[in-house]
Amino acid sequence: MKTPRAAVRTRATAVSAVLVGLSLSLTACSGGGVLDGTYYAEDVNGTSNLGQLVVDGDDVTHNEYKCDAVYTKADVESTGQFSDDHSQISWITIGDDQRNERTGTETLSMTDDTITLGDTTYVRVDSDAGKAMLDKHRAEECD
């Protein structure tokens, strides 16, 4: 008995749809993605500098940001990784600066445009709040 071509095409389309869906769900589970980007917080470490949190997949870097430059000195830069469920950051490399509060493991909470570590909320740079924060910082600190 021969299978009509329309039935074969329907099955092929269904299988393709399942594979695309599976591919998307596996990509979403592979870490990061949704959080990827740059976030800022005001007056980090007791300075007038902004705190800059850069998320790339499961990796996180924290620096101080002043005007249009990032302090990449080893004493103020920290690097860490998210836990599997993205509920914590474990800091791997911790700067030597006494003001640097990025130590050990920190619990975090998130929204679409924010990451909160302890009492500090970092806002996504391309959000309205992030743009306003950068504009204010540049106007007050960079003249």
C-alpha positions as CSV (number, residue, x, y, z in Angstrom):
1,M,0.0,0.0,0.0
2,K,1.4,3.4,-1.0
3,T,1.3,6.4,1.3
4,P,-0.1,9.5,-0.3
5,R,2.5,12.4,-0.8
6,A,0.4,14.8,1.3
7,A,0.6,12.5,4.3
8,V,4.4,12.2,3.9
9,R,4.7,16.0,3.7
10,T,2.5,16.4,6.8
11,R,4.6,13.9,8.8
12,A,7.8,15.6,7.6
13,T,6.5,19.0,8.6
14,A,5.5,17.7,12.0
15,V,8.9,16.1,12.6
16,S,10.6,19.4,11.6
17,A,8.4,21.4,14.0
18,V,9.3,19.0,16.8
19,L,13.0,19.3,16.0
20,V,12.9,23.1,15.9
21,G,11.1,23.2,19.2
22,L,13.6,20.8,20.8
23,S,16.5,22.9,19.5
24,L,15.0,26.1,21.0
25,S,14.4,24.5,24.4
26,L,17.9,23.0,24.5
27,T,19.4,26.4,23.6
28,A,17.4,28.1,26.4
29,C,18.6,25.5,28.9
30,S,22.3,25.9,28.0
31,G,22.8,28.8,30.4
32,G,22.7,32.6,30.1
33,G,21.2,34.1,27.0
34,V,18.2,35.8,28.6
35,L,20.4,37.7,31.1
36,D,23.3,38.4,28.7
37,G,24.2,42.1,28.7
38,T,25.7,44.9,30.7
39,Y,24.1,46.2,33.9
40,Y,24.9,49.3,36.1
41,A,24.4,50.2,39.7
42,E,25.0,53.7,41.3
43,D,27.6,54.5,43.8
44,V,29.2,51.1,44.0
45,N,31.8,50.3,46.7
46,G,31.2,53.6,48.4
47,T,32.4,55.6,45.4
48,S,30.8,57.9,42.9
49,N,31.6,55.3,40.3
50,L,29.0,53.0,38.8
51,G,29.2,49.3,39.3
52,Q,29.3,47.4,36.0
53,L,28.0,43.8,35.8
54,V,28.6,42.1,32.5
55,V,26.8,38.8,32.0
56,D,27.9,36.5,29.2
57,G,26.2,33.1,29.5
58,D,27.1,31.7,32.9
59,D,30.0,34.0,33.3
60,V,29.9,37.3,35.2
61,T,32.4,40.2,35.5
62,H,32.1,43.1,37.9
63,N,34.1,46.3,37.5
64,E,33.8,49.9,38.5
65,Y,32.8,52.3,35.7
66,K,33.6,56.0,35.6
67,C,32.6,58.2,32.7
68,D,33.3,56.2,29.6
69,A,35.9,53.9,31.0
70,V,35.9,50.7,33.0
71,Y,38.5,50.2,35.7
72,T,40.0,46.9,34.6
73,K,42.7,46.9,37.2
74,A,43.0,43.6,38.9
75,D,42.2,45.1,42.3
76,V,38.7,46.1,41.4
77,E,37.7,43.4,38.9
78,S,35.9,40.3,40.0
79,T,34.8,37.4,37.9
80,G,32.2,34.7,38.8
81,Q,29.8,32.2,37.5
82,F,26.0,31.6,37.9
83,S,24.7,28.5,39.6
84,D,22.8,26.1,37.4
85,D,19.5,27.7,38.4
86,H,20.8,31.3,38.2
87,S,19.9,32.0,41.8
88,Q,23.5,32.6,42.9
89,I,26.8,33.9,41.7
90,S,30.0,32.3,42.9
91,W,32.8,34.7,42.7
92,I,36.0,33.1,41.4
93,T,38.5,35.9,41.1
94,I,38.1,38.6,43.7
95,G,39.9,42.0,43.5
96,D,42.2,43.1,46.3
97,D,40.5,46.5,46.8
98,Q,39.1,46.7,50.3
99,R,35.9,48.3,49.0
100,N,35.2,45.3,46.7
101,E,32.2,43.5,48.2
102,R,32.1,40.8,45.6
103,T,33.2,37.8,47.7
104,G,32.2,34.2,48.1
105,T,28.7,33.3,46.9
106,E,25.9,35.9,46.5
107,T,22.2,35.2,46.2
108,L,20.5,37.2,43.5
109,S,17.1,38.1,42.2
110,M,16.2,39.1,38.6
111,T,13.5,40.8,36.5
112,D,13.6,41.5,32.8
113,D,15.8,44.6,33.2
114,T,17.5,44.1,36.7
115,I,19.8,41.9,38.7
116,T,19.8,42.5,42.4
117,L,22.8,41.4,44.5
118,G,22.2,42.0,48.2
119,D,21.0,45.6,48.6
120,T,22.4,46.6,45.2
121,T,20.2,46.6,42.0
122,Y,21.9,46.6,38.7
123,V,19.8,47.8,35.7
124,R,20.3,46.7,32.1
125,V,22.1,49.4,30.1
126,D,19.6,49.4,27.2
127,S,16.6,49.8,29.5
128,D,15.1,53.3,30.1
129,A,16.4,53.2,33.7
130,G,19.9,52.2,32.5
131,K,20.0,54.9,29.9
132,A,18.9,57.5,32.5
133,M,21.5,56.3,35.0
134,L,24.3,56.5,32.5
135,D,23.2,60.0,31.3
136,K,23.0,61.2,34.9
137,H,26.5,59.8,35.7
138,R,28.1,61.3,32.7
139,A,26.5,64.7,33.4
140,E,27.7,64.7,37.0
141,E,31.0,63.0,36.9
142,C,32.5,63.4,33.5
143,D,32.8,67.1,32.9
